[in-house]
Amino acid sequence: MRVKKQKRHRKVVRFYSACFGFREPYKVLCDGTFIHHLLLHRLTPINDALARLLGTRIIPFTTRCIIGELRSLGESHCEALEAAQKLMIARCDHEKRINAMDCIESVVGEANSEHFFVATQDADMRKKFQKVIPGVPVMYGLRNSLFIEQPSSMQKQFVKSSEERRLHLPESEDLKLRDMNPRDTISNNPDHGDADETLLRTASDKRNLLGVSRTSQLKRKRAKGPNPLSCKKKKQSNDASIAKKQVGKQKQ
């Protein structure tokens, strides 16, 4: 059972690495509920527990707002506060403390450019990152085990749409490329003179700016004769050589 779970988790990690550019060491952004859960079930040290889950090196992060929230909860979360203060601090730029969910959303942003894994026990936060914000893998704890959420249908559809956009030329670019070949329309009108040359030169400059190179015309290869040095001389037939010998004998 444990082997199957590890395979599932590593498959999820490969998905986010291949589709969203996650790289080792992975950065895990932990909120107060997750840190408290790890300590409650003795899943410590935090670095080792998360490294076992992802199967590689990790860097755990939290934010100042999350530390402030743990501090406000009093003695019941003093151990979690102490553990959170030992983690790396992700910059959140909030002058006044805000709740953990809003703080994590602001750090992750719309595209998760820092490639954070988000670790939380908050069901609403997990659901939001799975169904609203693409490219955010979510992990959580269940008793003394840790899990990574499987990519949602929204995440997979986002990846599929991104690939399709990458493979197809945008309509605006297609129109630009069509406008850059005015020679067909100009050649039919011989009265344009210098204006035609200027237009052609402008189109050529546009091609260079966009990195579109004109295909060079291929020259036809003409058939060449055989190389005289590579040709063997014709051998005389046996009948001709015999006749020459007989003529020589008669003269003698």
N, C-alpha and C positions, 0 to 999 in steps of 0.2 A: 504493500500500500504506500509506504514511504517513497519507494523508487518511482512509482507512478506519479505521485504528487510532485516530486522534484522534476520529472520530465515535463509535466504541465507548466510548472513555473518557468523552467528554462525556455520552453517554447514561447511563452509570453514575452520573456526578455528579448528573445531573438526577433519577435515581431516588432517591438518598439525600436530595437537597434536598427533593423533593416528599413523600416518604414518612416521612422521619425528621427533617426540619427543619434540615438543614445550611445554613449561611449563610456568605457571604464576609466576610472572608478566611478560607479554610479552614485548620483547624489540623491539622498532620501530626505525629504522635508517632513519632519515629525511634528505633530501637534501634541498638546498636553494630554489628551485622552489616550493616545497611543503610548506615550512614554509611561503614563501611569499604569497601563495594562501590562507593559513589559515588566515593570518592577513588581506588580502584584502577583504575576505568575512566574517570577524568578527567571525571566528570559534575559539574562545578563551575562556578560557585558552587552550593551546595546549594539556596538559595532559587530561583535561576533554573531549575534542573533540575526542581524540583517544580512551579513555576509553569507551565512549558511542558507538563508532564504533565496538570495539571488545567485549564489554559487560563484561569487567573485568579490573583488574589493569594493567597498562602499565608503562614502563619506556622509555621516548623518548631520543634518542641519535642523535648526529651529529658527524662530524669529523673536525679536524683543517683545512684540505684542503677546506671543504665546508665553514667554517667561513671565511677563507682567500678569497675565491671566492666572497662571499657576500660583504666583505670589498672593494674589487676591483670594485664593481659595483656602488659605490658612494652613494649619498644621496637618490636616488630612492629606495634603499634597506636598508636604515639605520635602519628602524624599524625591518625588518627581521633579520638583523645582531644582534641587541640587543636581540631579542628573541632566536636566535640560541646560543648565548653565555650563556644563562641560562640553556641549555640542558646538559645532560651528554655527555662526550666526549668519543667516541669509538677510541681506539688506531689504528693509521694507519701507524706510523713509516716512514713517508715520510719527508725527510729533506727539499726538495723543494716542493712547492705546485704543485699538479697536478689537472686536472679537476675532477669535482664531480663524474662523471660516473666511471672513472678509479679508483678513491679512494674507492668508495663504492664496486666495484668489488673486490678490493684487501682485503677489510675488510671482506666481505662475504666469499671469497675464493671459492673453488670448491665444498665444501660440506656444507657450512653454519653451521659450528660447533657451533657457538654462537647463532644460531636460531633467526636471525634477521628478522622482517618484514621490507620491504623496502618501504618507502613512497616517491613518486616522481611524478612530472607532466611531466617528460621527456618520450615521447612515445617510443623512441628507447630503453631506459633503461628498461621500462616495458616489451617491446617485448622480449628483450634479456633474462631477468630473467624468463619469461614464457616459452620460447622455447629452451633455451640453458642450463641454470643452474638449476638443480632440487632442490626442497626443499626450495624455496625462495618465500614466499607469498608477493604480491605487492598490495599496496593501493594507491589511488589517489583521487583527489577532482574534483567535477563537480559542478560549481557554489557554492551554499551553502550546498552541500551534500558531504559526503565521501563514498567511495566504496572500496571493496576488490575484486581483480580479482579472478574469478573462476579458479580452478586448470585446467591447459591446458591438452591436450591429452598427451603431453610429460611427464608431472608430473605424470599422472595416469599410463602411461606405465612404467615409472621408478619404481613406487611402486609395480606394478604387477611383473616386472622382479626380483625385490629384494626379493619378497615373494617366487617366484619360486626357486631362488637360495638358499634361506634359507631352503626350504622344501626338496630339492634334495641333496643327498650326492655327493660331487664332485668326478669326476672319479679318481683323484689322491688318495683321501682318500680310495675309494673303492679298488683300487689296493693294497694299504698298508694293508688293512684288510685281503685281500686274501693271501698276502705273509706271514701273521702272523700265518698261520695254516699249518706248514710243516709236521705235524704228518701223514697225509694221504700218502705223498710221501715217508716218511722215513720208515713207517711200512712195506712197500713192499720189503725193502732191509735190511736184517739182518746183513750185513757185515759192517755197518757204525760204530758201537761201540761207543767210547767216542765222536767222532765227531758228532754223532746224538744227544747225550745228550747236547752238547755245543750249537748246533743249536736250539734245543728246548728251552734251557735256554735263549738264545738271543731273540727268538721270544716272550717269556714270558715277558722279560724286556721291549720290544717294546710296548707290550700291556699295561703294567703298565704306561709307559710314556704318551701314548695317552689316558689313562683312559678307555681302553677297557677291561672289565672283562670277564673272561671265565665263561660260564654258568656251574654251578655245576650239576653233574649227579644226577637225582632223584632216590632214593632207592624205590624199589617196596615194598609195604606193604603186608606182608603175612597174610592170613586169620587166625584169632585167634578164639579160642573156646569161648563159652559164659562164662560170669562171674558167678561162682557158687553161689555167694551171692545174685545176682539179679534174680536168677531162683526160682520160687515158687515150693513147693513140690506138687506132684500129689495128688489130692483128690481121695479117694476111691469111687467107684461107689456105688449107692444106693443098688443094688442087693447084692453086697458083704457084705455090712454092715448088711442087713436083714438076710442073711445066718448065719453070726456070732452070731446074737442075738438068732436065733432059736437053734443053737447048744448049746448055754449057757443054754437055758431053758430046753432042754432034759437032760443035765447033772444034773440039779437040780432035 
